[in-house]
Amino acid sequence: MSEPVAVRILDREYLIACAPEERAGLVAAANYLDGKLRELREAHRGGGLERIAVLAGLNIAHELLGERRAGADRDAHLERHLQTLKSKLDAGLPASLQ
């Protein structure tokens, strides 16, 4: 069941329907977007709202892809580390326990 949640982005209020357990995440996302839009509006005084929105979307997408790439790198590193530990354990155990 969803319920409307009011969020403010660049001094405009939007009602967004979401599940109660997702409310905090929605509010956090709206606050993050609002902050990014305000930063870009300050940096690009002459830019229109559409340009600022596209720049914010690109910046956020770039951050997301960077985090995903870093997460994949961490996962690969952890997998290699676990394989090394498994090999060491296997080498130290008697054959009857392997």
OpenMM code with the backbone's topology and positions (N, CA, C; nanometers):
from openmm import Vec3, app, unit

residues = "MET SER GLU PRO VAL ALA VAL ARG ILE LEU ASP ARG GLU TYR LEU ILE ALA CYS ALA PRO GLU GLU ARG ALA GLY LEU VAL ALA ALA ALA ASN TYR LEU ASP GLY LYS LEU ARG GLU LEU ARG GLU ALA HIS ARG GLY GLY GLY LEU GLU ARG ILE ALA VAL LEU ALA GLY LEU ASN ILE ALA HIS GLU LEU LEU GLY GLU ARG ARG ALA GLY ALA ASP ARG ASP ALA HIS LEU GLU ARG HIS LEU GLN THR LEU LYS SER LYS LEU ASP ALA GLY LEU PRO ALA SER LEU GLN".split()
positions = [
    Vec3(0.0847, -0.1181, 0.0000),
    Vec3(0.0000, 0.0000, 0.0000),
    Vec3(0.0886, 0.1235, 0.0000),
    Vec3(0.0605, 0.2171, -0.0874),
    Vec3(0.1418, 0.3376, -0.0927),
    Vec3(0.0667, 0.4560, -0.0341),
    Vec3(0.1449, 0.5543, 0.0054),
    Vec3(0.0869, 0.6760, 0.0608),
    Vec3(0.1656, 0.7946, 0.0054),
    Vec3(0.1022, 0.9099, -0.0098),
    Vec3(0.1731, 1.0258, -0.0645),
    Vec3(0.2719, 1.0834, 0.0375),
    Vec3(0.3888, 1.1184, -0.0128),
    Vec3(0.4920, 1.1812, 0.0686),
    Vec3(0.5278, 1.3123, 0.0014),
    Vec3(0.5290, 1.4203, 0.0775),
    Vec3(0.5642, 1.5513, 0.0227),
    Vec3(0.7150, 1.5710, 0.0327),
    Vec3(0.7760, 1.6064, -0.0796),
    Vec3(0.9185, 1.6389, -0.0827),
    Vec3(0.9335, 1.7749, -0.1491),
    Vec3(1.0378, 1.8475, -0.1091),
    Vec3(1.0648, 1.9791, -0.1682),
    Vec3(1.1948, 1.9721, -0.2462),
    Vec3(1.1864, 2.0148, -0.3710),
    Vec3(1.3028, 2.0201, -0.4581),
    Vec3(1.3025, 2.1569, -0.5242),
    Vec3(1.4095, 2.2316, -0.5014),
    Vec3(1.4219, 2.3687, -0.5518),
    Vec3(1.2977, 2.4511, -0.5206),
    Vec3(1.2572, 2.4458, -0.3954),
    Vec3(1.1465, 2.5255, -0.3422),
    Vec3(1.0101, 2.4922, -0.4026),
    Vec3(1.0000, 2.3770, -0.4674),
    Vec3(0.8705, 2.3312, -0.5169),
    Vec3(0.8362, 2.2015, -0.4463),
    Vec3(0.7111, 2.1882, -0.4089),
    Vec3(0.6676, 2.0678, -0.3393),
    Vec3(0.6096, 1.9681, -0.4379),
    Vec3(0.6484, 1.8426, -0.4188),
    Vec3(0.5983, 1.7330, -0.5010),
    Vec3(0.5423, 1.6261, -0.4091),
    Vec3(0.4266, 1.5706, -0.4454),
    Vec3(0.3689, 1.4584, -0.3731),
    Vec3(0.4031, 1.3318, -0.4519),
    Vec3(0.4738, 1.2411, -0.3849),
    Vec3(0.5183, 1.1175, -0.4473),
    Vec3(0.4591, 1.0013, -0.3678),
    Vec3(0.3970, 0.9079, -0.4382),
    Vec3(0.3417, 0.7896, -0.3717),
    Vec3(0.4537, 0.6878, -0.3509),
    Vec3(0.4611, 0.6357, -0.2301),
    Vec3(0.5586, 0.5300, -0.2026),
    Vec3(0.5107, 0.4473, -0.0837),
    Vec3(0.5684, 0.3297, -0.0714),
    Vec3(0.5358, 0.2421, 0.0408),
    Vec3(0.5917, 0.3030, 0.1692),
    Vec3(0.5251, 0.2831, 0.2812),
    Vec3(0.5715, 0.3421, 0.4067),
    Vec3(0.7163, 0.3060, 0.4411),
    Vec3(0.7574, 0.1828, 0.4113),
    Vec3(0.8943, 0.1428, 0.4453),
    Vec3(0.9990, 0.2074, 0.3535),
    Vec3(0.9561, 0.2695, 0.2441),
    Vec3(1.0489, 0.3371, 0.1528),
    Vec3(1.0514, 0.4875, 0.1727),
    Vec3(0.9721, 0.5374, 0.2660),
    Vec3(0.9589, 0.6822, 0.2871),
    Vec3(1.0925, 0.7487, 0.3186),
    Vec3(1.1658, 0.6939, 0.4123),
    Vec3(1.2940, 0.7546, 0.4521),
    Vec3(1.3899, 0.7607, 0.3340),
    Vec3(1.3942, 0.6554, 0.2532),
    Vec3(1.4810, 0.6546, 0.1367),
    Vec3(1.4398, 0.7577, 0.0336),
    Vec3(1.3099, 0.7725, 0.0127),
    Vec3(1.2591, 0.8726, -0.0812),
    Vec3(1.2947, 1.0131, -0.0357),
    Vec3(1.2739, 1.0412, 0.0917),
    Vec3(1.3058, 1.1744, 0.1455),
    Vec3(1.4560, 1.2010, 0.1337),
    Vec3(1.5378, 1.1018, 0.1643),
    Vec3(1.6828, 1.1183, 0.1525),
    Vec3(1.7226, 1.1432, 0.0076),
    Vec3(1.6620, 1.0700, -0.0859),
    Vec3(1.6928, 1.0885, -0.2279),
    Vec3(1.6506, 1.2279, -0.2750),
    Vec3(1.5343, 1.2723, -0.2309),
    Vec3(1.4875, 1.4062, -0.2690),
    Vec3(1.5801, 1.5139, -0.2132),
    Vec3(1.6230, 1.4973, -0.0895),
    Vec3(1.7158, 1.5940, -0.0301),
    Vec3(1.8494, 1.5943, -0.1030),
    Vec3(1.8970, 1.4772, -0.1424),
    Vec3(2.0225, 1.4670, -0.2165),
    Vec3(2.0099, 1.5369, -0.3522),
    Vec3(1.9014, 1.5079, -0.4234),
    Vec3(1.8779, 1.5716, -0.5529),
    Vec3(1.8660, 1.7227, -0.5373),
    Vec3(1.7924, 1.7673, -0.4370),
    Vec3(1.7774, 1.9110, -0.4127),
    Vec3(1.9138, 1.9755, -0.3909),
    Vec3(1.9991, 1.9120, -0.3123),
    Vec3(2.1325, 1.9659, -0.2873),
    Vec3(2.2149, 1.9745, -0.4144),
    Vec3(2.2112, 1.8692, -0.4968),
    Vec3(2.2859, 1.8689, -0.6232),
    Vec3(2.2344, 1.9785, -0.7166),
    Vec3(2.1034, 1.9925, -0.7262),
    Vec3(2.0462, 2.0950, -0.8127),
    Vec3(2.0844, 2.2350, -0.7653),
    Vec3(2.0835, 2.2559, -0.6349),
    Vec3(2.1217, 2.3871, -0.5814),
    Vec3(2.2688, 2.4173, -0.6080),
    Vec3(2.3552, 2.3171, -0.5912),
    Vec3(2.4983, 2.3363, -0.6210),
    Vec3(2.5175, 2.3781, -0.7659),
    Vec3(2.4521, 2.3082, -0.8561),
    Vec3(2.4672, 2.3379, -0.9984),
    Vec3(2.4041, 2.4718, -1.0351),
    Vec3(2.2929, 2.5055, -0.9727),
    Vec3(2.2294, 2.6344, -1.0005),
    Vec3(2.3215, 2.7488, -0.9596),
    Vec3(2.3910, 2.7322, -0.8464),
    Vec3(2.4866, 2.8344, -0.8017),
    Vec3(2.6062, 2.8430, -0.8959),
    Vec3(2.6545, 2.7285, -0.9419),
    Vec3(2.7727, 2.7252, -1.0283),
    Vec3(2.7417, 2.7718, -1.1701),
    Vec3(2.6189, 2.7529, -1.2168),
    Vec3(2.5815, 2.7876, -1.3541),
    Vec3(2.4648, 2.8856, -1.3520),
    Vec3(2.4916, 3.0018, -1.3047),
    Vec3(2.3857, 3.1034, -1.2884),
    Vec3(2.3048, 3.1265, -1.4155),
    Vec3(2.3697, 3.1202, -1.5313),
    Vec3(2.2991, 3.1492, -1.6559),
    Vec3(2.2250, 3.0308, -1.7139),
    Vec3(2.2431, 2.9135, -1.6544),
    Vec3(2.1807, 2.7938, -1.7093),
    Vec3(2.0347, 2.7825, -1.6722),
    Vec3(1.9568, 2.7292, -1.7640),
    Vec3(1.8156, 2.7078, -1.7378),
    Vec3(1.7948, 2.5853, -1.6504),
    Vec3(1.6746, 2.5707, -1.6014),
    Vec3(1.6412, 2.4589, -1.5125),
    Vec3(1.6605, 2.3237, -1.5814),
    Vec3(1.6246, 2.3166, -1.7084),
    Vec3(1.6411, 2.1897, -1.7805),
    Vec3(1.7881, 2.1507, -1.7880),
    Vec3(1.8748, 2.2461, -1.8179),
    Vec3(2.0190, 2.2177, -1.8263),
    Vec3(2.0725, 2.1740, -1.6898),
    Vec3(2.0303, 2.2414, -1.5851),
    Vec3(2.0744, 2.2068, -1.4501),
    Vec3(2.0266, 2.0662, -1.4132),
    Vec3(1.9026, 2.0331, -1.4500),
    Vec3(1.8492, 1.8999, -1.4200),
    Vec3(1.9278, 1.7920, -1.4944),
    Vec3(1.9622, 1.8172, -1.6206),
    Vec3(2.0397, 1.7196, -1.6976),
    Vec3(2.1791, 1.7037, -1.6374),
    Vec3(2.2440, 1.8145, -1.6014),
    Vec3(2.3759, 1.8067, -1.5390),
    Vec3(2.3699, 1.7304, -1.4069),
    Vec3(2.2667, 1.7566, -1.3270),
    Vec3(2.2522, 1.6849, -1.1997),
    Vec3(2.2322, 1.5358, -1.2252),
    Vec3(2.1480, 1.5021, -1.3235),
    Vec3(2.1259, 1.3618, -1.3569),
    Vec3(2.2539, 1.2931, -1.4020),
    Vec3(2.3323, 1.3612, -1.4842),
    Vec3(2.4595, 1.3049, -1.5294),
    Vec3(2.5569, 1.2873, -1.4138),
    Vec3(2.5653, 1.3864, -1.3264),
    Vec3(2.6554, 1.3759, -1.2111),
    Vec3(2.6152, 1.2600, -1.1199),
    Vec3(2.4867, 1.2467, -1.0933),
    Vec3(2.4391, 1.1400, -1.0055),
    Vec3(2.4602, 1.0038, -1.0714),
    Vec3(2.4349, 0.9935, -1.2025),
    Vec3(2.4588, 0.8675, -1.2743),
    Vec3(2.6072, 0.8315, -1.2710),
    Vec3(2.6926, 0.9314, -1.2867),
    Vec3(2.8374, 0.9079, -1.2815),
    Vec3(2.8790, 0.8567, -1.1436),
    Vec3(2.8260, 0.9180, -1.0380),
    Vec3(2.8540, 0.8719, -0.9018),
    Vec3(2.8073, 0.7276, -0.8825),
    Vec3(2.6870, 0.6978, -0.9287),
    Vec3(2.6312, 0.5631, -0.9141),
    Vec3(2.7181, 0.4601, -0.9854),
    Vec3(2.7555, 0.4889, -1.1095),
    Vec3(2.8384, 0.3950, -1.1848),
    Vec3(2.9749, 0.3775, -1.1206),
    Vec3(3.0308, 0.4845, -1.0662),
    Vec3(3.1588, 0.4746, -0.9947),
    Vec3(3.1468, 0.3875, -0.8716),
    Vec3(3.0392, 0.4007, -0.7974),
    Vec3(3.0166, 0.3183, -0.6791),
    Vec3(2.9968, 0.1716, -0.7167),
    Vec3(2.9246, 0.1476, -0.8249),
    Vec3(2.9053, 0.0092, -0.8705),
    Vec3(3.0377, -0.0536, -0.9110),
    Vec3(3.1200, 0.0244, -0.9823),
    Vec3(3.2508, -0.0253, -1.0253),
    Vec3(3.3383, -0.0545, -0.9046),
    Vec3(3.3372, 0.0359, -0.8064),
    Vec3(3.4155, 0.0154, -0.6837),
    Vec3(3.3646, -0.1069, -0.6085),
    Vec3(3.2334, -0.1256, -0.6044),
    Vec3(3.1757, -0.2426, -0.5380),
    Vec3(3.2172, -0.3717, -0.6068),
    Vec3(3.2177, -0.3707, -0.7395),
    Vec3(3.2597, -0.4898, -0.8145),
    Vec3(3.4071, -0.5186, -0.7881),
    Vec3(3.4885, -0.4132, -0.7810),
    Vec3(3.6313, -0.4313, -0.7502),
    Vec3(3.6496, -0.4898, -0.6104),
    Vec3(3.5713, -0.4396, -0.5136),
    Vec3(3.5792, -0.4920, -0.3766),
    Vec3(3.5364, -0.6382, -0.3727),
    Vec3(3.4299, -0.6696, -0.4460),
    Vec3(3.3816, -0.8083, -0.4501),
    Vec3(3.4875, -0.9010, -0.5083),
    Vec3(3.5515, -0.8574, -0.6161),
    Vec3(3.6548, -0.9400, -0.6799),
    Vec3(3.7737, -0.9586, -0.5853),
    Vec3(3.8113, -0.8518, -0.5153),
    Vec3(3.9224, -0.8607, -0.4200),
    Vec3(3.8873, -0.9575, -0.3068),
    Vec3(3.7676, -0.9474, -0.2550),
    Vec3(3.7230, -1.0362, -0.1478),
    Vec3(3.7198, -1.1814, -0.1956),
    Vec3(3.6724, -1.2032, -0.3169),
    Vec3(3.6679, -1.3390, -0.3715),
    Vec3(3.8089, -1.3979, -0.3812),
    Vec3(3.9051, -1.3187, -0.4291),
    Vec3(4.0435, -1.3672, -0.4373),
    Vec3(4.0983, -1.3985, -0.2983),
    Vec3(4.0694, -1.3108, -0.2030),
    Vec3(4.1162, -1.3313, -0.0660),
    Vec3(4.0564, -1.4586, -0.0059),
    Vec3(3.9276, -1.4797, -0.0280),
    Vec3(3.8623, -1.6003, 0.0237),
    Vec3(3.9191, -1.7262, -0.0420),
    Vec3(3.9470, -1.7193, -0.1705),
    Vec3(4.0066, -1.8344, -0.2394),
    Vec3(4.1447, -1.8658, -0.1826),
    Vec3(4.2231, -1.7607, -0.1523),
    Vec3(4.3556, -1.7805, -0.0927),
    Vec3(4.3435, -1.8468, 0.0434),
    Vec3(4.2499, -1.7984, 0.1251),
    Vec3(4.2282, -1.8574, 0.2573),
    Vec3(4.1824, -2.0031, 0.2456),
    Vec3(4.0937, -2.0303, 0.1521),
    Vec3(4.0462, -2.1674, 0.1320),
    Vec3(4.1623, -2.2578, 0.0921),
    Vec3(4.2466, -2.2100, 0.0032),
    Vec3(4.3626, -2.2901, -0.0394),
    Vec3(4.4541, -2.3199, 0.0776),
    Vec3(4.4769, -2.2208, 0.1630),
    Vec3(4.5621, -2.2412, 0.2806),
    Vec3(4.4990, -2.3411, 0.3762),
    Vec3(4.3691, -2.3302, 0.3969),
    Vec3(4.3002, -2.4245, 0.4852),
    Vec3(4.3049, -2.5656, 0.4283),
    Vec3(4.2781, -2.5759, 0.2980),
    Vec3(4.2817, -2.7080, 0.2343),
    Vec3(4.4197, -2.7697, 0.2444),
    Vec3(4.5243, -2.6893, 0.2296),
    Vec3(4.6611, -2.7402, 0.2360),
    Vec3(4.6967, -2.7856, 0.3774),
    Vec3(4.6346, -2.7266, 0.4775),
    Vec3(4.6667, -2.7592, 0.6162),
    Vec3(4.5839, -2.8713, 0.6744),
    Vec3(4.4768, -2.9101, 0.6072),
    Vec3(4.3900, -3.0172, 0.6581),
    Vec3(4.4356, -3.1533, 0.6070),
    Vec3(4.4205, -3.2541, 0.6894),
    Vec3(4.4497, -3.3896, 0.6428),
    Vec3(4.3523, -3.4272, 0.5305),
    Vec3(4.3951, -3.5134, 0.4405),
    Vec3(4.3127, -3.5534, 0.3252),
    Vec3(4.1779, -3.6109, 0.3689),
    Vec3(4.1735, -3.6772, 0.4822),
    Vec3(4.0486, -3.7376, 0.5279),
    Vec3(3.9433, -3.6341, 0.5662),
    Vec3(3.9829, -3.5097, 0.5951),
    Vec3(3.8889, -3.4055, 0.6329),
    Vec3(3.8518, -3.3130, 0.5178),
    Vec3(3.9157, -3.3295, 0.4068),
    Vec3(3.8880, -3.2393, 0.2940),
    Vec3(3.7671, -3.2791, 0.2164),
] * unit.nanometer
topology = app.Topology()
chain = topology.addChain("A")
for resn in residues:
    res = topology.addResidue(resn, chain)
    for name in ("N", "CA", "C"):
        topology.addAtom(name, app.Element.getBySymbol(name[0]), res)
